Amino acid sequence: MKNLVLFLLLAVSAVAVFGQARTAERLLDSTYSALNNGNPPNGSVRHCTNCRRTAGACSAASVGETPVGSDAVRLGGTWYCSSHSSSGGGGSSATITAVVREIPSGSINGSNTSFVLVEAPATGTEEVFRNGQLLTISVDYTISTATITLLVAPEIGDSLVVSYDTSSSSGRVVRETPSGAVNGVNGTFTLAAIPDSGSEEVYLNGYLQTLGIDYTISGATITMITIPETGDYLRVSYVS
């Protein structure tokens, strides 16, 4: 009984550390078809017992294919599977390629501008949010390997979180600027590829927009319900 209590205390400590680094909840084993049971929020992490990785996203192992378990993270309504290899013991060893809402290390005190991530993001995959607003590289911050430097120091009470991929083969397109004039008249914008259903994240001036309220999408075409004004900027992340 003493050993059991010690094990549980260690497990709780490990979960607390994981949650602090990645701010994503690690859930129980799940099959591919049950990943969305309970409507888990973005950032949830599960171990999928019969998933395979296809262009970064999760899919079910085919009939006759030996499934190799994979960690899966939910981002933008889509489950992304880690790269994985068989452990030979009935389980798997895996490395998450999508990191969601990590809180980087570094003091938020009104003067510090340097913050460090657990891992170095693949080039161009980072999404840096200050107080919920998506920041723009070179305008709001710079990045060198795992270090993010903000051009304006965050104030006490501000929040800073970062989502990123550790592999460039994750299949995500990050912060694409769609084609279309931002002039206070045009409301139609076109992406370079057609997003997987429900995977798009549309940002206007850094703020996440809501499907059906702020925009609609058909194929690669996004139609803004409220026309962006001259000087506004539109960015879209998605899986294709």
Secondary structure, DSSP 8 states (H G I E B T S, - for coil): -HHHHHHHHHHHHHHHHHHHHH---EEEEE-GGGTTTT---TT-EEEETTEEEETTEEEE--TT-----EEEEEETTEEEE-EEEE-SSSSEEEE-SEEEEE--BS--SSS--EEE-SS---TT--EEEETTEE--BTTTEEEETTEEEESS---TT--EEEEEESSTTS-EEEEE--BS--SSS--EEE-SS---TT--EEEETTEE--BTTTEEEETTEEEESS---TT--EEEEEE-
